[in-house]
Amino acid sequence: MSTYAVTGATGHLGALAIDALLERGVAPADIVAIVRTPARADELARRGVTVRAGDYSRPDTLPAALAGVDVLLLVSGNELGQRIAQHGAVIEAAKGAGVARIAYTSVLRADTSPVVLAPEHRGTEQVLQASGVPFTILRNGWYTENYTAQIGDYLARGAIVGAAGDGRVSAASRADYAAAAAAVLIGDGHDNAIYELGGPAFSLKELAAVIAELSGTDVVYRDLSVAELTEVLVGAGLDESTASFVAALDEAVARGDLYTDSSDLARLIGRPATPLADVIRTALDSR
């Protein structure tokens, strides 16, 4: 039997990836949850999953975390500006531990994308490809939860404010991306494969319309320029750098950088991506 490890296992995507492995019949004892703070993984331990400490920023913790692992899901970190070095440390430790394959969560078209998030993913992909370890690159599109996490604000304002124009984003739920990761981890034929993953595309105007329909509350999309959106975000309390970063992501949507017509996600999970309305309905029900 193979041993599967997931980094960031108490994070949104990592936790769902472990759920997906269990749902696919992987025994808990064959799963290693690598976390920065093991005390936060008590529930995983109670389910029989092996919990190990491993911190991207502390390379000395990684060899023991990866010992005996056959296949690794490297969930990308969230410390912007640090990720190539951090991911590289994991890749090096995995190579030293004899990991047979590494799957990495990247971003759509990381090799060519002008999205502000792409360079660190591109750099990590290059490190991974140069490592000599067989790899699978999961170029995840946008998470629908990036929007539904703000649904309370949308309802309170009666508007989604952005600078995405008529651009369409091929978002999918985190659970869908986690299911794709699990399929790749346990499946054959994924060595050195690169997958472009995304769900059915929608515009922010369409997003607002679905939220309005399902909530019974008037919600519209209000389109601004990038400069105007940055000013609004600063006024809402974000610092200038963060506001510019967020506005740049909307600018990327307007350019079509977060759109894909790839069917890789549906093919890997064996079904269509979860419909937008279902993700929104879940978010509304959980409020």
Secondary structure as GFF3:
##gff-version 3
##sequence-region A 1 287
A	DSSP	beta_strand	4	7	.	.	.	ID=ss1
A	DSSP	alpha_helix	12	23	.	.	.	ID=ss2
A	DSSP	three_ten_helix	28	30	.	.	.	ID=ss3
A	DSSP	beta_strand	31	35	.	.	.	ID=ss4
A	DSSP	three_ten_helix	38	41	.	.	.	ID=ss5
A	DSSP	alpha_helix	42	46	.	.	.	ID=ss6
A	DSSP	beta_strand	50	53	.	.	.	ID=ss7
A	DSSP	three_ten_helix	59	61	.	.	.	ID=ss8
A	DSSP	alpha_helix	62	66	.	.	.	ID=ss9
A	DSSP	beta_strand	71	74	.	.	.	ID=ss10
A	DSSP	alpha_helix	83	97	.	.	.	ID=ss11
A	DSSP	beta_strand	101	107	.	.	.	ID=ss12
A	DSSP	alpha_helix	118	130	.	.	.	ID=ss13
A	DSSP	beta_strand	135	140	.	.	.	ID=ss14
A	DSSP	alpha_helix	145	148	.	.	.	ID=ss15
A	DSSP	alpha_helix	151	157	.	.	.	ID=ss16
A	DSSP	beta_strand	159	162	.	.	.	ID=ss17
A	DSSP	beta_strand	168	169	.	.	.	ID=ss18
A	DSSP	alpha_helix	174	186	.	.	.	ID=ss19
A	DSSP	beta_strand	193	197	.	.	.	ID=ss20
A	DSSP	beta_strand	202	203	.	.	.	ID=ss21
A	DSSP	alpha_helix	204	215	.	.	.	ID=ss22
A	DSSP	beta_strand	220	223	.	.	.	ID=ss23
A	DSSP	alpha_helix	226	235	.	.	.	ID=ss24
A	DSSP	alpha_helix	240	255	.	.	.	ID=ss25
A	DSSP	alpha_helix	264	269	.	.	.	ID=ss26
A	DSSP	alpha_helix	276	285	.	.	.	ID=ss27
###
